[in-house]
């Protein structure tokens, strides 16, 4: 396995022109810097592959368990006439194994590099460089006639896509699923075997032909977004001095958010939640970044005070949903489960159910938009006298959006922010 982890990584970089990432079972990046966002910015060399592999071995004390191919802006710097694209179809868990194998074989025969995953498949292909595809969403109508998301994809977007020979734990009894390539004859393999790998061709296709294949084989619609279309419309978050305040997201997705958020000024409750989330999920490098920027935090004990957990969670949830373009309700709840001690019930209602009222959902029912009226009469609290956002909280009669408007403006645009936090 160790040979395949290294040799396949070299193959992905040299032949298929992907960057690669080694990760732990908890998705902690095992890079020399402890981060992965910058890997998506610059093309990797074979020497980089070796250095990253050595770093992963050193950090884990054993061979790294997970390997991913990365898409990202680095592709613009390559002397190629194509961009690599990956589509993740993750809604095949309900079909039986024979039907799934049939779909894998059909896509492989259509010329895609197919990776079998626990819940579905990854499709790898190329588009002409002038296509400029940034993001892809796959949707279909459910029995109620509403659109539901069944997959996503990207070319220039920073994203790690788990790849062979990774094994993923499926259950508490230690059952594993191995990510595998699928040949046109239906055979699967997950090792470095040049004879088999050479049967996988990374073909260049038009988005229209890919769209047709997905509609005919899966009955799903492909929605594409170019870089100029990726920003959602500004959200109106209130009025001040008769001026309507609108703010646009400044991060595309959560990987970009996690890679950059420590550079921004954070209210103490938000910093606490992020610090706890990173510590509890083993991402110590990012926890350290948050701690360095927020010395009010302590290294080992940062619980949100009882009685303030809903307000802290609401502030965190609204902030993340406003700053990140592609964030789902489940993404936010996942961070809060690790970031808020005991993940409480409040007034007989689970916290995640209460927080749902703070959002509007897009047409796929997945990505969220902040709905500030959802806070009702609640007021932000002063969590700590050392927090430099304290002045923003002092007007107890201010509506929640009034506080959040000022906070988001300062995070996004650096106005009246201490010099060490200015971007």
C-alpha positions as CSV (number, residue, x, y, z in Angstrom):
1,X,0.0,0.0,0.0
2,X,2.8,2.4,0.8
3,X,4.3,1.9,-2.6
4,X,0.9,2.6,-4.2
5,X,0.3,5.6,-2.1
6,X,3.6,7.1,-3.3
7,X,3.6,5.8,-6.9
8,X,0.0,6.7,-7.6
9,X,0.6,10.2,-6.3
10,X,3.6,10.5,-8.7
11,X,1.3,9.3,-11.5
12,X,-1.4,11.8,-10.7
13,X,1.1,14.6,-10.8
14,X,3.2,13.6,-13.8
15,X,0.7,12.0,-16.1
16,X,-2.7,13.5,-15.2
17,X,-1.4,16.9,-14.1
18,X,-3.2,16.9,-10.7
19,X,-1.7,18.2,-7.5
20,X,-2.0,15.7,-4.6
21,X,-2.6,15.8,-0.9
22,X,-2.0,13.2,1.9
23,X,-4.4,13.3,4.8
24,X,-5.1,11.5,8.1
25,X,-8.3,9.5,8.8
26,X,-9.7,12.8,10.3
27,X,-8.9,14.7,7.1
28,X,-6.0,16.6,8.7
29,X,-3.6,17.7,6.0
30,X,-0.2,16.0,6.3
31,X,1.7,18.6,4.3
32,X,5.0,20.1,5.5
33,X,3.2,23.4,6.4
34,X,0.2,21.6,8.0
35,X,-2.1,23.4,5.5
36,X,-3.4,22.5,2.0
37,X,-4.9,25.6,0.5
38,X,-1.6,26.9,-0.9
39,X,-1.1,23.5,-2.7
40,X,-3.9,24.4,-5.0
41,X,-2.2,27.6,-6.1
42,X,1.1,26.3,-7.6
43,X,1.8,23.2,-9.8
44,X,3.6,20.3,-8.0
45,X,6.7,18.6,-9.1
46,X,7.8,15.0,-8.6
47,X,10.1,16.3,-5.9
48,X,7.2,17.9,-4.1
49,X,5.4,14.5,-4.1
50,X,8.4,12.9,-2.4
51,X,8.7,15.8,0.2
52,X,5.0,15.6,1.0
53,X,5.1,11.8,1.4
54,X,8.1,12.1,3.7
55,X,6.2,14.8,5.7
56,X,3.1,12.6,6.0
57,X,5.1,9.6,7.2
58,X,6.9,11.8,9.8
59,X,3.7,13.3,11.1
60,X,1.8,10.0,11.5
61,X,4.7,7.7,12.3
62,X,3.4,5.4,9.7
63,X,2.1,5.4,6.1
64,X,-0.6,8.0,5.5
65,X,-4.1,6.5,5.2
66,X,-5.6,8.9,2.6
67,X,-4.6,10.3,-0.8
68,X,-6.5,13.0,-2.8
69,X,-6.2,14.6,-6.1
70,X,-6.6,18.4,-6.0
71,X,-8.2,20.8,-8.4
72,X,-7.5,24.4,-8.2
73,X,-6.1,27.6,-9.7
74,X,-2.7,26.0,-10.3
75,X,-4.1,24.7,-13.5
76,X,-3.9,28.2,-15.0
77,X,-0.1,28.0,-14.7
78,X,0.3,24.7,-16.5
79,X,1.2,24.7,-20.2
80,X,-1.8,22.7,-21.2
81,X,-4.8,23.3,-23.5
82,X,-7.2,21.7,-21.0
83,X,-8.4,21.9,-17.4
84,X,-9.0,18.8,-15.3
85,X,-12.5,18.5,-14.0
86,X,-13.9,16.2,-11.3
87,X,-17.6,15.5,-10.7
88,X,-18.6,13.8,-7.4
89,X,-21.9,11.9,-7.7
90,X,-22.7,10.9,-4.1
91,X,-26.4,9.9,-4.2
92,X,-26.0,6.3,-5.4
93,X,-26.0,4.7,-1.9
94,X,-29.6,3.6,-2.3
95,X,-29.0,1.5,-5.4
96,X,-27.8,-2.1,-5.2
97,X,-24.2,-3.0,-5.9
98,X,-24.9,-4.6,-9.3
99,X,-26.7,-1.5,-10.6
100,X,-23.9,0.7,-9.3
101,X,-21.3,-1.5,-11.1
102,X,-23.3,-1.2,-14.3
103,X,-23.3,2.6,-14.1
104,X,-19.5,2.6,-13.4
105,X,-18.9,0.5,-16.4
106,X,-21.1,2.7,-18.6
107,X,-19.3,5.9,-17.6
108,X,-16.0,4.2,-18.2
109,X,-17.0,3.1,-21.7
110,X,-18.0,6.7,-22.4
111,X,-14.4,7.8,-21.8
112,X,-14.4,9.0,-18.2
113,X,-11.8,8.0,-15.6
114,X,-14.2,6.5,-13.0
115,X,-13.4,6.1,-9.3
116,X,-15.8,4.0,-7.2
117,X,-16.6,5.7,-3.9
118,X,-18.5,4.5,-0.8
119,X,-21.7,6.5,-1.7
120,X,-21.3,6.9,-5.5
121,X,-18.6,7.7,-8.1
122,X,-16.1,10.3,-9.1
123,X,-15.9,11.2,-12.8
124,X,-12.6,12.6,-14.0
125,X,-12.3,14.2,-17.5
126,X,-10.9,17.4,-19.1
127,X,-12.5,20.4,-20.7
128,X,-10.9,22.8,-23.3
129,X,-9.0,25.6,-21.6
130,X,-11.3,28.2,-22.9
131,X,-14.3,26.6,-21.2
132,X,-13.4,28.4,-17.9
133,X,-15.7,26.1,-15.8
134,X,-15.4,26.9,-12.1
135,X,-18.1,24.9,-10.3
136,X,-20.7,22.3,-11.3
137,X,-23.8,21.3,-9.5
138,X,-26.0,18.2,-10.3
139,X,-29.7,18.3,-9.5
140,X,-32.8,16.3,-10.1
141,X,-36.4,16.5,-9.1
142,X,-37.6,14.4,-6.2
143,X,-41.0,12.8,-5.8
144,X,-42.4,16.1,-4.5
145,X,-41.2,17.9,-7.6
146,X,-38.5,19.9,-5.8
147,X,-34.9,20.0,-6.9
148,X,-32.4,18.1,-4.8
149,X,-28.7,18.1,-5.2
150,X,-27.0,14.8,-6.0
151,X,-23.5,15.8,-6.9
152,X,-21.0,18.6,-7.5
153,X,-17.8,19.2,-9.4
154,X,-15.0,21.6,-10.1
155,X,-12.0,22.5,-12.2
156,X,-10.4,25.7,-11.0
157,X,-12.0,25.5,-7.5
158,X,-9.7,24.5,-4.7
159,X,-10.9,21.0,-3.7
160,X,-9.3,17.7,-2.6
161,X,-11.0,14.6,-4.2
162,X,-10.3,11.4,-2.3
163,X,-8.6,8.9,-4.6
164,X,-7.3,5.3,-4.9
165,X,-5.8,3.6,-3.0
166,X,-7.5,5.3,0.0
167,X,-9.5,3.1,2.4
168,X,-12.4,4.6,4.3
169,X,-13.9,3.2,7.5
170,X,-17.6,2.7,7.0
171,X,-18.7,1.6,10.4
172,X,-17.8,1.0,14.1
173,X,-16.9,-2.6,13.3
174,X,-14.0,-1.4,11.2
175,X,-15.3,-2.3,7.8
176,X,-13.5,-0.5,5.0
177,X,-14.3,0.6,1.5
178,X,-11.4,1.0,-0.9
179,X,-11.6,3.8,-3.5
180,X,-10.9,2.0,-6.8
181,X,-10.6,2.8,-10.5
182,X,-13.1,1.2,-12.9
183,X,-12.1,-0.2,-16.3
184,X,-14.5,-0.2,-19.2
185,X,-15.0,-4.0,-18.7
186,X,-16.1,-3.3,-15.1
187,X,-13.0,-4.5,-13.3
188,X,-11.9,-2.4,-10.3
189,X,-8.4,-1.9,-9.1
190,X,-6.7,0.3,-6.5
191,X,-3.0,-0.3,-6.9
192,X,-0.2,1.2,-8.9
193,X,-0.3,-0.9,-12.0
194,X,0.9,0.8,-15.2
195,X,-0.7,-1.9,-17.4
196,X,-4.1,-1.1,-15.9
197,X,-3.6,2.7,-15.5
198,X,-2.8,3.0,-19.2
199,X,-6.2,1.7,-20.0
200,X,-7.6,4.8,-18.2
201,X,-7.6,7.8,-20.6
202,X,-8.2,11.3,-19.3
203,X,-10.3,12.5,-22.3
204,X,-11.0,16.1,-23.2
205,X,-14.8,16.6,-23.5
206,X,-17.2,19.5,-24.0
207,X,-19.4,20.4,-21.1
208,X,-22.4,19.9,-23.3
209,X,-21.5,16.2,-24.0
210,X,-20.9,15.6,-20.3
211,X,-24.3,17.2,-19.6
212,X,-25.9,14.8,-22.1
213,X,-24.2,11.7,-20.6
214,X,-25.4,12.6,-17.1
215,X,-28.9,13.2,-18.3
216,X,-29.2,10.0,-20.2
217,X,-27.4,7.7,-17.8
218,X,-28.5,9.2,-14.4
219,X,-31.4,11.5,-15.2
220,X,-29.7,14.5,-13.6
221,X,-29.3,18.0,-14.7
222,X,-25.9,19.7,-14.8
223,X,-25.7,23.3,-13.8
224,X,-22.5,25.1,-14.6
225,X,-21.0,28.3,-13.1
226,X,-18.2,30.3,-14.7
227,X,-15.8,32.3,-12.5
228,X,-17.7,35.5,-13.3
229,X,-20.9,34.0,-12.1
230,X,-19.7,32.3,-8.9
231,X,-20.6,35.1,-6.5
232,X,-24.1,35.0,-5.2
233,X,-26.0,38.3,-5.1
234,X,-25.3,40.6,-2.2
235,X,-27.5,39.9,0.9
236,X,-29.4,42.8,2.4
237,X,-28.7,42.9,6.1
238,X,-30.4,46.1,7.2
239,X,-30.4,49.8,6.9
240,X,-28.2,52.4,8.7
241,X,-28.7,56.2,8.3
242,X,-31.3,55.4,5.5
243,X,-28.6,53.5,3.6
244,X,-29.3,49.9,2.6
245,X,-26.4,47.7,3.6
246,X,-25.4,44.8,1.3
247,X,-22.5,42.5,1.7
248,X,-21.2,39.7,-0.6
249,X,-19.5,36.5,0.5
250,X,-15.7,36.7,0.5
251,X,-14.9,32.9,0.6
252,X,-16.0,30.5,-2.1
253,X,-16.1,27.4,0.1
254,X,-15.2,26.0,3.5
255,X,-11.7,24.9,2.5
256,X,-10.9,28.5,1.6
257,X,-12.6,29.7,4.7
258,X,-10.5,27.5,7.0
259,X,-7.3,28.4,5.1
260,X,-7.8,32.1,5.5
261,X,-10.2,32.9,8.4
262,X,-7.4,33.1,11.0
263,X,-6.1,36.2,9.2
264,X,-9.4,38.1,10.0
265,X,-10.6,39.7,13.2
266,X,-13.0,37.4,15.0
267,X,-15.4,38.0,17.8
268,X,-14.3,35.9,20.8
269,X,-17.3,33.5,20.7
270,X,-16.5,32.7,17.0
271,X,-12.8,32.3,17.7
272,X,-13.6,30.0,20.6
273,X,-15.9,27.8,18.5
274,X,-13.3,27.6,15.7
275,X,-10.5,26.8,18.1
276,X,-12.5,24.1,19.8
277,X,-13.5,22.6,16.4
278,X,-9.9,22.5,15.1
279,X,-8.6,21.0,18.4
280,X,-11.3,18.4,18.6
281,X,-10.8,17.3,15.0
282,X,-7.1,17.1,15.2
283,X,-6.3,20.1,13.1
284,X,-3.7,21.5,15.5
285,X,-2.0,23.8,13.0
286,X,-5.2,25.8,12.5
287,X,-6.0,25.8,16.2
288,X,-2.6,27.3,16.7
289,X,-3.3,30.0,14.2
290,X,-6.5,31.0,15.9
291,X,-4.8,31.0,19.3
292,X,-2.0,33.2,18.0
293,X,-4.4,35.8,16.8
294,X,-6.7,35.6,19.8
295,X,-4.5,35.6,22.9
296,X,-7.6,35.9,25.1
297,X,-8.1,32.2,24.4
298,X,-6.4,29.6,26.6
299,X,-4.7,26.6,25.1
300,X,-6.7,23.9,26.8
301,X,-10.0,25.2,28.0
302,X,-12.3,27.3,25.9
303,X,-15.9,26.2,26.6
304,X,-18.8,28.5,25.6
305,X,-20.5,29.6,28.9
306,X,-23.7,27.8,29.6
307,X,-26.6,30.1,28.9
308,X,-24.7,31.7,26.1
309,X,-24.3,28.7,23.8
310,X,-27.3,29.4,21.6
311,X,-26.3,33.1,21.1
312,X,-22.7,32.1,20.4
313,X,-23.8,29.4,17.9
314,X,-26.2,31.7,16.2
315,X,-23.6,34.4,15.8
316,X,-21.1,31.8,14.4
317,X,-23.7,30.3,12.1
318,X,-24.9,33.6,10.6
319,X,-21.3,34.8,10.2
320,X,-20.2,31.7,8.4
321,X,-23.3,31.6,6.1
322,X,-22.7,35.2,5.2
323,X,-19.0,35.0,4.5
324,X,-18.9,31.6,2.6
325,X,-20.6,31.2,-0.7
326,X,-21.0,27.4,-0.8
327,X,-21.8,26.3,2.8
328,X,-24.6,23.9,3.8
329,X,-26.5,23.7,7.0
330,X,-24.9,20.3,7.7
331,X,-21.5,21.9,7.3
332,X,-22.3,24.5,10.0
333,X,-23.8,22.0,12.4
334,X,-20.8,19.7,12.0
335,X,-18.5,22.5,13.1
336,X,-20.7,23.4,16.0
337,X,-20.9,19.8,17.2
338,X,-17.2,19.9,17.8
339,X,-16.9,23.6,18.7
340,X,-19.7,23.9,21.3
341,X,-19.4,21.9,24.5
342,X,-22.2,19.4,25.0
343,X,-24.1,20.7,21.9
344,X,-27.0,21.5,24.1
345,X,-30.8,21.3,23.9
346,X,-32.3,24.7,24.6
347,X,-35.8,25.1,26.0
348,X,-36.6,21.5,25.1
349,X,-35.5,21.9,21.4
350,X,-32.2,20.6,20.0
351,X,-29.8,23.3,19.0
352,X,-29.6,22.3,15.4
353,X,-33.3,22.5,15.1
354,X,-33.4,26.0,16.6
355,X,-30.6,27.2,14.3
356,X,-32.4,26.0,11.2
357,X,-34.8,29.0,11.6
358,X,-31.8,31.4,11.0
359,X,-31.5,30.3,7.3
360,X,-33.2,30.4,3.9
361,X,-32.2,27.5,1.6
362,X,-31.4,27.6,-2.1
363,X,-33.4,25.8,-4.7
364,X,-31.5,22.5,-4.2
365,X,-32.3,22.6,-0.4
366,X,-28.6,22.5,0.5
367,X,-26.7,25.8,0.5
368,X,-27.9,28.4,3.0
369,X,-28.5,32.1,3.1
370,X,-28.6,34.1,6.3
371,X,-32.1,35.2,7.5
372,X,-31.4,37.8,10.2
373,X,-35.0,38.1,11.3
374,X,-34.7,34.5,12.5
375,X,-33.0,35.8,15.7
376,X,-36.2,37.5,16.8
377,X,-35.8,39.6,20.0
378,X,-32.5,38.0,21.1
379,X,-29.6,40.3,21.6
380,X,-25.9,39.5,21.1
381,X,-24.1,39.2,24.4
382,X,-20.8,40.6,25.8
383,X,-18.9,37.3,26.2
384,X,-15.6,38.8,27.3
385,X,-14.3,42.2,28.3
386,X,-11.1,41.6,26.4
387,X,-12.8,41.1,23.1
388,X,-12.3,44.1,20.9
389,X,-15.7,43.7,19.4
390,X,-17.2,44.6,22.8
391,X,-18.1,48.1,21.6
392,X,-20.2,46.6,18.9
393,X,-22.3,44.6,21.5
394,X,-22.9,47.5,23.9
395,X,-26.1,48.8,22.2
396,X,-28.5,46.2,23.8
397,X,-31.4,47.6,21.9
398,X,-29.8,47.1,18.5
399,X,-31.4,44.5,16.3
400,X,-29.1,41.5,15.6
401,X,-28.6,42.4,12.0
402,X,-27.3,45.8,13.1
403,X,-24.5,44.2,15.1
404,X,-23.8,41.7,12.4
405,X,-23.7,44.3,9.7
406,X,-21.0,46.2,11.5
407,X,-19.0,43.1,12.3
408,X,-19.2,41.7,8.8
409,X,-18.2,45.0,7.2
410,X,-15.1,45.1,9.4
411,X,-14.2,41.5,8.7
412,X,-14.7,41.9,5.0
413,X,-13.3,45.4,4.5
414,X,-11.0,46.0,7.4
415,X,-12.7,49.3,8.6
416,X,-11.8,50.4,12.1
417,X,-10.0,47.1,12.7
418,X,-6.8,47.0,14.8
419,X,-3.7,47.1,12.6
420,X,-2.6,43.6,13.3
421,X,-5.9,42.3,11.8
422,X,-5.9,44.3,8.7
423,X,-5.6,42.4,5.4
